[in-house]
Amino acid sequence: MDRKLNLNRAETFSFINPWIRYFLFFFSFLFWVFSLLIVAIGVYAKAQKATDTVRDTFLIDPAIILIVVGVVMFFITFCGCIGALRENIHLLKTFSFSLTLVFLTQLAIAVLGFFYSDQTRDALGKFVNKAIVHYRDDLDLQNLMDYIQREFKCCGWNNYTDWSWNLYFNCTQGNPSSERCAVPYSCCTPVPGEVVINTMCGFGVQTQNYLDATKSIYPVGCADRAVLWIESHLLLVGALALGLSLPQIAGIVLSQILISQIQDEINSML
């Protein structure tokens, strides 16, 4: 009787913890659904401007960035979902390796950005420069730039004269544009009680000196504003970094535990 009971226990015993297995599955499934949503938003945004022929904006197109991020997330989380559900070691190893690679890449970017702050600022400056040049060519890019300038209360990258890089806002004498020497309305300081936004509030501002410009716009560049914002919100920045890294670390640890348990299960059957 005892021998039969021991055999039954041996048959039902498993090295694989179902809690870890199903937690990893639902964890991956949640981010898998989120990745599909990101891809759908990116594809929809790109489809709305399918006639866009400006190739130079490809790498700074918010819709393209969303699609790329969503596809990468979809691949990683798909491996996690199916790997945990089917107890597939190869998929779980792919999931763990991909997450580790993404985490280390983010960590390397953060460390290099801290120790090489000047080079990081120059690289971001080139990105913003290209965004300013193509401000009128891409509606998503235009909305993104307007949002950044409104939220950070800034104008341009270094200062408000950076908008002369744009074909429409260029301040050279021969520019026939009606917006010559202007800046976008998102640079303007809000007028108390104003109900309708004055989109022409930045007209002619580039011809003014710094002190005169402060009367109608935010003349400070977004580079300086971003640095000040980070310095004054270190706790929030740290919390965001922690919130971004913890799910990745959790996924790596859980997948490695499950891989180890599956290997023990396989070895016990040999």
N, C-alpha and C positions, 0 to 999 in steps of 0.2 A: 504493500500500500504506500509506504513512504517512498519507495523507488519510483512508483508511478507518479506520485505527486511531484517529485523532484524533476522527472522528465517533462511534466506539463509546465513547470516553472521555467525550465530551460528553453522550451519551445516558445513561450510567451515573452521571455526576456529579450530586451533590445538595448543596445548601446546608445541608440539615437533618442535624444530627449525630444518628445513631441512639442513641448512648449517652445523650445529654441527653434525647431523646424518651422512651426506655424507662425511664430512671431516674425521670423525672417521673411517668410512668404508674404504676410500682410504688410510688413514694413516695405518690402520691395514693390508690392502691388500698389500701395498708396502713391509712391513716387513714380511708378509706371503710368498710372492714370494722369498724374500731374504732368509728366513729360508729353503725353498725348495732347493735353490741353495747350501746352506751350507750342507744340508743333502746329496745332490747329489755328492758334492765334497768329503765328508767324506766316503760315500759308495764306490765311485770309487777308492779312495786311499786305502781303506781296501781291495777291491777286487783285486787290483794289487799285494797285498802281502798276498793272501789267504792261502798260505802255511806256514805262520808264526806260529810257535808253541810255542813261548815264552810267557807264560801266565803272567809272572811277569811284562811285559811291558804294560799290558792292560790299567791301569789307567794313564799312561803317553804317550799313543799312540795318536799322533795328530789327526789321522783319527777318533778314538773313541770319542775324545773330540769334534770334529766338529759335529759328528752325534748326540751326547747328547745335545749340545747347539742348534743345528738345530731343533731337535724334541721338545725341551722345547719351543723354539720360535714359532714353528708351532702350538702347542697346544694353546698357549696364543693368538697369532694373529688370529687364526681361530675363537676363541670365540669372539674376537673383531669384526671381519668381519661379521659373521653371526648374532651376537647380534645387531649390528648397522643396518644391512640390514633388519632384521626381527623384530626389536624393541623388542627383547627378553630380559627381565630383568634378568633372571637367567644366561644367557650367558654373559651379560654385567657385572654382579656382579662377575662372575668367572674371567673374563678378568681383572677387576679392582683389585680384591683381589690378583690375580697372579702377576700382575705388581707391586703392593704394596709390596708383599713378596719379589720379586726379587730386588726391589730398596732398601728395608730395609736390605736385606742380603748383598748387595754390600756396603751399608753405614757402616754396622757393621764390615765387613772385613776391610774396609779402616780405620776405627777408631781403631780397635784392632791392625791392622798392624802398625799404628802410635805410639800407646802407648806401644805396646809390640814388639818393633822392633827387639830385640834379638831373641825372640821366632819365629818371622816371618822369620828372616834370617836362623834360624836353620831348620825350616820347608821347606823353599825353597832349602836349602842345601841338604836335604834328597832327594828332587825331582831331583835336578841336579846330585846328587850322583848316583841315579838309572839310570838316562839318560846316564851318563858316562859308567856305568857298561854294559849297553845294547846298546852301541853306534854302534857296528857292527851288532846287531841283527835286527834292525829296520831302514830301509832306511829313512823314514820320520823323525824319531828321530835323525838320523845322520845329515840330512840336516838342521834340526832345530838348533842343537848344533853348526854346522859349521857357520850358519847364525849369531847366537848370538855372537860367538867368533870373527867373522870378523867385525861385526858392532860395538861391544863394545871394540874391540882390547884387548881381554883378553884371558886367557887360564885356563881352569878348574874353580872350584868354589872359592877355597882359593888361589891357585897358580897352576903352571903348573905341579907339582908333583902329583896332584890329578888324573891325567890320569893313574897312576899306579893301580887305582882301576879296570881298564878295563883288561880283561883277555889277550888281545893281546898286550897292552902297558905296562903290569905289568913289573916292573923293577927288580924282584927277579932273582937270578942267574940261577935258574933251569927252567926259562921260555923258551920254545923252539921256540917261535914266532919270526919271522923275524922282527917284529915291537917292540921288547922288548926295553924298555926305551925310546920309541918315543912318540911324541904327534901328533895329527892330523895336517894336513897342514893348517887348518884354524887358527892355533895359530901363524903361521909364519908371520913375517913382510914382506910386499911386496918389491920386488926388482925392482928398477926403470928400465923401458924398457923391463921387462920380459914379453914375449908374451905367452909362455906355462907355466902353473903353475907347479912348482916342488912339487909334492905330497910327496916327501921324505925329504923335508926341515927340518922336525922335528925329524928325526932319531937320537937317542942317546942323545937328549937334557936333559932328566931327570938325566943323569949322570953328567951334568955340574952344577956349582954353579950359583947363581942368576945373578951375573954380566956377566958371560960368556954367559948365556942363552939369555940375553937382546940383544945380537948381531944378533940373528937369529929369536927369537920369542917374543911375548908379554908375559912376565912372570907373570904379575899381574892377580889375580883371577877376575872372572866376578862379584863376590859379591861386591868388592870395586868399580869396574868400574860402576856397576849399581847405587850404591849410589851417586857417583860423577856425573853421567849423570842426575839423578833426581834432584840433588841440582842445577845443572847448567841449567836445563830446566824446572824450576818450572812453568813458564807461560804456556808452552806447556802441561805439565801434568795437570794443572788446566783446560785448554781449553778442553783436551780430557775427563776429568772427567765431565765437564759441558755438553759437547756434548753427552756423554753417558746417563747422568741423565735427561736432558731436554725432550727428546722424551718420556721417561717413565713417568715423571711428567705430561706432556701434555696428554698422554693416560689416566692416572688416573683421571685427572680433567675433561676431556671431557666425559669420560664414566660415571662419577658421575653426571654430569649435565644432560646427556641424560637419565640416570636412573630416576632422579628426575622429568624430563619432562614427561616421560612415565607414571610414577606413578600419576602425576597430570592429565594426559589425562584419565587414567583409573578411577580415582576418580570423574572426571567431568561427566562420563557416568553412574555412579551409581545413 
